[in-house]
Amino acid sequence: MKFKKLNIDFSRIKNSEDFHNEMKELFGFPDFYGMNFNAFNDCLNSLRYPEDGMSNINLGKNESLLLNIKEIDSISDGLCYNFLLSIKAINIGSMSFAGSPLIYLLIL
């Protein structure tokens, strides 16, 4: 299995707006990104479908994304919960369709 890697430093994120602005920039979400967790899930679900135009990060059939996470304990419990819940939902869908997770987390 091949990995594309992305680093996320949560130390700069103070609220939901900061979170979504950071994710939009890191993942290259489109201008119409809805700045909420439903939109976050929609964009992540398209990582293997570049024709959707939902992210600048595109994964091939045998690739997964490795997120190197720093300072996750610096964000609010609510943001942390929703972020992890989103990753879980994406991976459940990916495992039922492709047999393997789409996103792996390395919490530093």
N, C-alpha and C positions, 0 to 999 in steps of 0.2 A: 504494500500500500504506500502511496506517495502522499506527502502532506504539503500543503501551502501553509505558511505561517503568518500570523498577524499578532502584533503586540497590543494589548489594551492596558493602559494605566488609569485606574479608576481614581487616583488621588486628586485629579483635577475636576472630578464630577461632584457637584454639590446638590443637584436637584434633577428632576425629570427632564427639563429642558436641556441642561448640560449633557445628560446621558444621550439623548436623541441627536443632539448636534454632533457629539463625538462619534457616535455610531454612523451617522450619515457621512461624515468626513472619512472615517476609517474604511468603511465598506464601499464608499462611492455610490450611496443610494441616490436615486433621482431627485430632482428639484421638488417633485410633488410628494415626496415622502411625508407620510401623515403624522410623524412625530409622536407616535404612540406604539404600544406593544403589539397591537394587531398588525400595524404596518411593518414593524420590525420583523415579525414572523413571516409576513408575506415576502419581504425582500430576501430573508435568509432562505426561504423555501425555493428561491429561484437561483441559488448559487450554481447549480448544475445546468441552468438554462439561460445562457447568455442572451439568447434572442428575446427574452423577457425585458431586458434592459433595466433590471432592478438593482444591479450591483456592478462595480468595476472588478470585483473578484469573481472569477469564474473557475469552477472545478470540473475537471474531466471525470469520466465515468469511474475511474479507479483512484480518484483523489479525495482526500478529506481535508478539512480546515483544522489546523491546530492553533487555538487561541492561547497565547501566553498572557496570563492574567496577573497583573500586579495591583496590590492595594485594594482588593475587592472589599476588605473589611472597612474601608473608609467611606463607602456609600451607605445610604439608608437601608434598613432591613427590607423595606418595600421594594426599592429598586433592585436590590440583590435578589430577592425572591422572584420578581418578575423576569429578570434577566435569566436566572437559572431555569425557571419554568419554561421560558421561550426555547432555550437550548434543548431542554428535555423533550418538548413537543416536536421540535424539528427532528431530533434524533429518533423518536418513536416512529414518525412518519417515514424517515429514511430507512430505518431498519425493516419496516414492514414492506417497503417497496424494493429496496436495493440490498437488504441483508446486512448492512453495516451503518454505523453512525456517520452523519455528515460532518459533525463538529465535535472535536475533542478539546477539553480544557486542561491546561497545565496551570495550576494556581501556585504562583511563586510567593 
